[in-house]
Structures are given as C-alpha cells and as structure tokens.
C-alpha cells in the first residue's frame, strides 16, 4: 500500500474511531454482512458510511484496490471489536467518552447538513454565463504552445554565486558568438545532472513543473535559436536556447464550454456554502473570557505556543 493511501486510511480511521459506541449494534441482515470476526460484523451499510467520508471524485479510485479493501475491512472489524470491549467494560458510560460521542455526532450531522445544502441548492443556468465568461476572458482559455529548449547550467553548489555568474556570462558570450556550437557548449560546461541522458534538452519547458524563473524565461523566447539572458534559479545560472515552439491554440467556445460550466458551477456552490457558514459564524457570540483564557494552560504549559497550538480553521 502506498504511503499516501496509508496516511489517508489512518486519518479516516482516526475520525471513525470517535464515532458513537454507546448504543448496542443492531443485528445485521445476513445478506448484507461483508465480513465477521471475533463476534463483530461489517455490513454494506458500514462500508457505505465509511465511503461517504471520501471525496466523490476519489471514491471509485480508492476502492479500486483489493489491498485497500482488505485493509478497510480489517480496520473496521478491529474498531468494532474494541468498541464492544469498551461497552462490556462500561466505558460508554464515562462522562468524557459521552462528550466525545456527542462531538462525533455533531461532526457527522454538520457534514450531513453541508451535504444537504449542496444537493438541495438551486443552481442557475450556467450555459449563458459560460459564454459570457468565455467572451470576456478568452485569453484564459488559450492553449499555450509547447516550448522545447536546450540549456546550460552553471551551478552554485561547487562555487560562489559570483564565480558562477562570471563563468555563465563567459559561456553566454561564447554561445552568442557561435550559435552553431551550443550543443558542444552543453557538453563542455553544463553541470545539470540529467545532461548525460537529455543533452540539455528540456521538453515543454514552459510547463509549471519547471521552476518559475526557468519556465518564464523559456516561454519568453519566440524564434528557434534565440538565447535568453542569464537566468538565476536555486540550481544556479542557466543559458537557455529555444529549439522549437508550437503556436498557441485559441479554442472555440464549444471546446471549452464544459470546462467553464464545471468551474462556474463549483465556484457558485462553494460561494453559497461559504456564505451560509459565514452567516452562522458572524452571529453574536457570548464567551466567558475567564474560561477562554484558562484554556491556554488547561492542558499543560506549552514550550512553544506558536508551533504547538493548532491554528484555527
């Protein structure tokens, strides 16, 4: 299992571990029991409840793994067995546990309320709005052409920045004076570790996967053979030469309509949800200043309050 999914499972189970345990489990219908262990059973309803905590766009992919499914079932079974042991010991009657159960219930209900707000929301017709957005901001939907470059890197790891810049300026003068010798200059001077494999060639160098300074300088080049000024990045100094540039493509509205509608819809929904949350958040609050102040030391003195106290969300 990947570290990413292991972390996701840990967080999800950390949340579900606080779900109510006081009420006895209803007897499951045999046809819906997915697995049983140690007197505990997992039903399809349990799996559905767990799955509801995974974002819609990730749910199918999350369950598209026998290993993850097995891990989910195992973890839920252990959780149910531990909950049964807690009930047998009377831990569900503990006042602190009761408060944790209530908080978990409030959390589940608040999420259910937000989901209902989302599903019941009356949405405007975004088709006309999408066309207006496209006409007003056509530049935002231009598909940028691909920019392929070659570069020479003079690093600042083995020399001072001043020394690296001086050498890079010398190399740039050579490249300017002998443009047909750029490949030879790459082999002679470039200290990019990937040089042996790509000989200085950077495909689609305007892409955001490259550091901003490099991609911006590469994107500014217009004609094949054109050289950039020296470009400084965290890696050192670069001399960049444009190899090939494909033209930008201006799509028709029909090509980007679905994309625009999806974004307008998402932005609208999130704006409405935020407005509802702000309405609740901005209501007058009565707070006991003395008790609020006492929370700072209620759980022990923090050695570094700035890093040990979680930020409010």
C-alpha positions as CSV (number, residue, x, y, z in Angstrom):
1,X,0.0,0.0,0.0
2,X,1.4,3.5,-0.9
3,X,2.3,5.9,1.8
4,X,-0.3,8.3,0.5
5,X,-3.1,5.8,0.9
6,X,-1.8,4.6,4.2
7,X,-2.0,8.2,5.5
8,X,-5.5,8.5,4.1
9,X,-6.6,5.3,5.8
10,X,-5.0,6.4,9.1
11,X,-6.8,9.7,9.1
12,X,-10.1,8.2,8.1
13,X,-9.9,5.6,10.8
14,X,-8.8,8.2,13.3
15,X,-12.0,10.0,12.6
16,X,-14.3,6.9,12.6
17,X,-12.7,5.7,15.8
18,X,-14.5,8.6,17.6
19,X,-18.0,7.6,16.3
20,X,-20.7,6.7,18.8
21,X,-20.1,3.5,20.7
22,X,-22.7,3.8,23.5
23,X,-25.7,2.2,21.7
24,X,-25.6,-1.5,21.1
25,X,-25.1,-2.6,17.5
26,X,-28.3,-3.7,15.7
27,X,-28.3,-7.3,14.4
28,X,-27.1,-7.2,10.8
29,X,-29.1,-8.8,8.0
30,X,-27.0,-11.8,6.9
31,X,-27.2,-10.9,3.2
32,X,-25.5,-7.6,3.9
33,X,-22.7,-8.9,6.1
34,X,-19.4,-8.3,4.3
35,X,-17.2,-9.9,7.0
36,X,-17.2,-11.1,10.6
37,X,-14.5,-11.5,13.2
38,X,-14.5,-12.1,17.0
39,X,-18.2,-11.5,17.3
40,X,-18.2,-8.3,15.2
41,X,-19.7,-7.9,11.8
42,X,-19.1,-5.4,9.0
43,X,-22.1,-4.7,6.7
44,X,-22.5,-2.9,3.4
45,X,-24.1,0.0,5.4
46,X,-20.8,0.2,7.4
47,X,-18.8,0.3,4.2
48,X,-21.1,2.9,2.7
49,X,-20.8,5.1,5.8
50,X,-17.1,4.8,5.6
51,X,-17.0,5.6,1.9
52,X,-19.1,8.7,2.4
53,X,-16.1,10.3,4.1
54,X,-14.0,10.0,0.9
55,X,-14.5,12.8,-1.7
56,X,-16.8,11.8,-4.6
57,X,-14.1,12.2,-7.2
58,X,-11.7,9.9,-5.3
59,X,-14.0,7.2,-4.0
60,X,-14.0,4.9,-7.0
61,X,-10.2,5.0,-7.3
62,X,-9.8,4.5,-3.6
63,X,-11.8,1.2,-3.7
64,X,-10.2,0.0,-6.9
65,X,-7.7,-1.9,-4.9
66,X,-8.1,-5.3,-3.2
67,X,-5.4,-4.4,-0.8
68,X,-7.1,-1.2,0.4
69,X,-10.5,-3.0,0.6
70,X,-8.9,-5.7,2.8
71,X,-7.3,-3.1,5.0
72,X,-10.6,-1.2,5.4
73,X,-12.5,-4.3,6.4
74,X,-9.8,-5.4,8.8
75,X,-9.6,-1.9,10.5
76,X,-13.3,-1.6,10.8
77,X,-13.6,-5.1,12.3
78,X,-10.9,-4.2,14.9
79,X,-12.7,-1.0,15.6
80,X,-16.0,-2.8,16.3
81,X,-14.3,-5.4,18.5
82,X,-12.6,-2.6,20.5
83,X,-16.0,-0.8,20.8
84,X,-17.6,-4.0,22.0
85,X,-14.9,-4.4,24.6
86,X,-15.4,-0.8,25.7
87,X,-19.2,-1.3,26.1
88,X,-18.5,-4.5,28.2
89,X,-16.2,-2.5,30.5
90,X,-18.8,0.2,30.8
91,X,-16.6,2.8,29.2
92,X,-19.5,4.1,27.2
93,X,-20.9,5.4,30.5
94,X,-17.8,7.5,31.2
95,X,-18.7,11.2,31.1
96,X,-15.7,12.2,29.0
97,X,-16.4,9.4,26.5
98,X,-20.1,10.6,26.3
99,X,-18.9,14.1,25.4
100,X,-16.6,12.6,22.7
101,X,-19.5,10.6,21.3
102,X,-21.6,13.8,21.3
103,X,-18.9,15.7,19.5
104,X,-18.5,12.9,16.9
105,X,-22.3,13.0,16.4
106,X,-22.2,16.8,15.9
107,X,-19.4,16.4,13.4
108,X,-21.3,13.8,11.4
109,X,-24.5,15.9,11.5
110,X,-22.7,19.1,10.5
111,X,-21.3,17.3,7.5
112,X,-24.7,15.8,6.6
113,X,-26.2,19.3,6.8
114,X,-23.5,20.7,4.4
115,X,-24.1,17.9,2.0
116,X,-27.9,18.6,2.1
117,X,-27.2,22.2,1.4
118,X,-25.1,21.3,-1.5
119,X,-27.6,18.7,-3.0
120,X,-30.7,20.9,-2.4
121,X,-29.1,24.1,-3.8
122,X,-31.0,25.7,-6.7
123,X,-28.4,26.4,-9.4
124,X,-28.7,29.0,-12.2
125,X,-28.3,28.1,-15.9
126,X,-24.6,28.2,-16.4
127,X,-24.6,27.9,-20.2
128,X,-25.2,31.6,-20.9
129,X,-22.9,32.6,-18.1
130,X,-20.2,30.3,-19.5
131,X,-20.5,32.0,-22.9
132,X,-20.2,35.4,-21.3
133,X,-17.2,34.3,-19.3
134,X,-15.5,33.0,-22.5
135,X,-16.1,36.2,-24.4
136,X,-14.9,38.4,-21.6
137,X,-11.8,36.3,-20.8
138,X,-10.8,34.5,-24.0
139,X,-7.1,34.8,-23.1
140,X,-7.6,32.5,-20.1
141,X,-8.6,29.6,-22.4
142,X,-5.8,29.8,-24.9
143,X,-3.9,26.5,-25.0
144,X,-0.3,27.5,-24.8
145,X,2.1,26.1,-27.4
146,X,4.8,23.7,-26.4
147,X,8.3,25.2,-25.8
148,X,11.3,23.0,-26.2
149,X,14.7,24.4,-25.2
150,X,18.2,23.4,-24.5
151,X,20.1,24.8,-21.6
152,X,23.4,25.1,-19.9
153,X,23.5,25.1,-16.1
154,X,26.4,26.6,-14.2
155,X,25.7,25.5,-10.6
156,X,26.3,27.4,-7.4
157,X,26.9,24.3,-5.3
158,X,30.7,24.0,-6.0
159,X,31.5,27.7,-6.4
160,X,30.3,31.1,-5.1
161,X,27.5,32.9,-6.8
162,X,29.8,35.5,-8.1
163,X,32.1,32.9,-9.6
164,X,29.2,31.0,-11.2
165,X,27.7,34.2,-12.7
166,X,31.1,35.2,-14.2
167,X,31.5,31.7,-15.8
168,X,27.9,31.8,-17.0
169,X,28.5,35.2,-18.6
170,X,31.5,33.8,-20.4
171,X,29.6,30.8,-21.7
172,X,26.7,33.1,-22.8
173,X,29.2,35.2,-24.9
174,X,30.5,32.0,-26.5
175,X,27.0,30.8,-27.3
176,X,26.1,34.2,-28.8
177,X,29.3,34.3,-30.9
178,X,29.0,30.7,-32.0
179,X,25.3,29.7,-32.1
180,X,26.0,26.5,-34.0
181,X,28.2,25.3,-31.2
182,X,25.6,25.3,-28.5
183,X,25.4,21.5,-28.2
184,X,29.2,21.4,-27.8
185,X,28.9,24.1,-25.1
186,X,26.3,22.0,-23.3
187,X,28.6,19.0,-23.2
188,X,31.6,21.1,-22.1
189,X,30.1,23.4,-19.5
190,X,26.6,22.2,-18.3
191,X,26.5,20.8,-14.8
192,X,22.9,19.6,-14.9
193,X,23.0,16.0,-13.6
194,X,20.5,15.0,-16.4
195,X,22.8,16.2,-19.1
196,X,24.0,12.7,-19.9
197,X,20.5,11.5,-20.7
198,X,18.9,14.5,-22.4
199,X,22.0,16.5,-23.6
200,X,20.4,19.7,-22.2
201,X,17.0,19.3,-23.9
202,X,14.0,20.3,-21.8
203,X,10.7,19.3,-23.3
204,X,7.7,21.6,-22.8
205,X,9.9,24.0,-20.7
206,X,7.0,26.5,-20.2
207,X,5.2,24.0,-18.1
208,X,4.6,24.7,-14.4
209,X,6.6,21.6,-13.5
210,X,9.7,23.7,-14.0
211,X,10.8,26.4,-11.6
212,X,9.1,29.7,-12.3
213,X,12.2,31.6,-13.4
214,X,13.2,28.9,-15.9
215,X,9.7,28.4,-17.4
216,X,9.1,32.1,-17.7
217,X,12.4,32.7,-19.5
218,X,11.8,29.7,-21.8
219,X,8.3,30.9,-22.6
220,X,9.6,34.4,-23.5
221,X,11.7,33.0,-26.3
222,X,10.0,33.4,-29.7
223,X,12.2,32.2,-32.5
224,X,14.2,28.9,-32.7
225,X,17.9,29.6,-32.0
226,X,17.1,32.6,-29.7
227,X,19.1,32.8,-26.5
228,X,17.8,34.0,-23.2
229,X,19.7,36.4,-20.9
230,X,21.2,34.6,-17.9
231,X,18.5,33.0,-15.7
232,X,19.1,32.6,-12.0
233,X,17.3,29.8,-10.1
234,X,18.0,27.9,-7.0
235,X,20.1,25.5,-9.1
236,X,22.4,28.2,-10.4
237,X,22.7,30.2,-13.7
238,X,21.1,29.0,-16.9
239,X,21.7,29.9,-20.6
240,X,18.6,28.8,-22.5
241,X,18.2,28.4,-26.3
242,X,14.9,27.9,-28.0
243,X,14.8,24.7,-30.0
244,X,11.1,24.6,-31.1
245,X,7.9,26.4,-30.3
246,X,4.5,25.3,-31.4
247,X,1.9,28.0,-31.8
248,X,-0.7,28.8,-29.2
249,X,-4.2,27.4,-29.9
250,X,-7.3,29.6,-29.4
251,X,-10.1,27.1,-28.9
252,X,-13.7,27.6,-29.9
253,X,-16.3,28.1,-27.2
254,X,-17.7,24.6,-27.8
255,X,-14.3,23.1,-27.0
256,X,-14.1,24.7,-23.5
257,X,-17.8,25.1,-22.6
258,X,-17.9,22.0,-20.3
259,X,-14.7,23.1,-18.5
260,X,-16.1,26.6,-18.0
261,X,-19.5,25.4,-16.8
262,X,-17.9,23.0,-14.4
263,X,-15.8,25.8,-12.8
264,X,-18.7,28.2,-12.7
265,X,-20.8,25.6,-11.0
266,X,-18.1,24.7,-8.5
267,X,-17.4,28.3,-7.7
268,X,-21.1,29.1,-7.2
269,X,-21.7,26.2,-4.9
270,X,-18.6,26.9,-2.8
271,X,-19.6,30.6,-2.6
272,X,-23.1,29.7,-1.3
273,X,-21.7,27.2,1.2
274,X,-19.2,29.8,2.5
275,X,-22.0,32.4,2.7
276,X,-24.1,30.0,4.8
277,X,-21.1,29.3,7.1
278,X,-20.3,33.0,7.4
279,X,-23.9,33.7,8.4
280,X,-23.6,31.2,11.3
281,X,-20.1,32.3,12.2
282,X,-21.0,36.0,12.3
283,X,-23.8,35.7,14.7
284,X,-23.2,37.4,18.1
285,X,-21.1,35.2,20.4
286,X,-21.3,35.0,24.1
287,X,-18.0,33.9,25.5
288,X,-16.8,33.5,29.1
289,X,-13.5,35.4,28.9
290,X,-12.1,33.9,32.0
291,X,-12.7,30.3,30.8
292,X,-11.5,31.1,27.3
293,X,-8.3,32.5,28.9
294,X,-7.8,29.4,31.1
295,X,-7.7,27.1,28.0
296,X,-4.2,28.3,27.3
297,X,-2.8,26.4,30.3
298,X,-5.6,23.9,30.9
299,X,-3.7,21.1,29.2
300,X,-0.2,21.9,30.4
301,X,2.3,24.7,29.6
302,X,3.4,24.7,26.0
303,X,7.1,25.2,25.4
304,X,6.4,26.9,22.0
305,X,2.8,28.1,21.7
306,X,3.3,29.2,18.1
307,X,4.0,25.7,16.9
308,X,2.2,23.5,19.5
309,X,-1.2,25.2,19.3
310,X,-3.2,24.2,16.2
311,X,-4.3,27.1,14.0
312,X,-8.0,27.9,13.9
313,X,-9.7,26.8,10.7
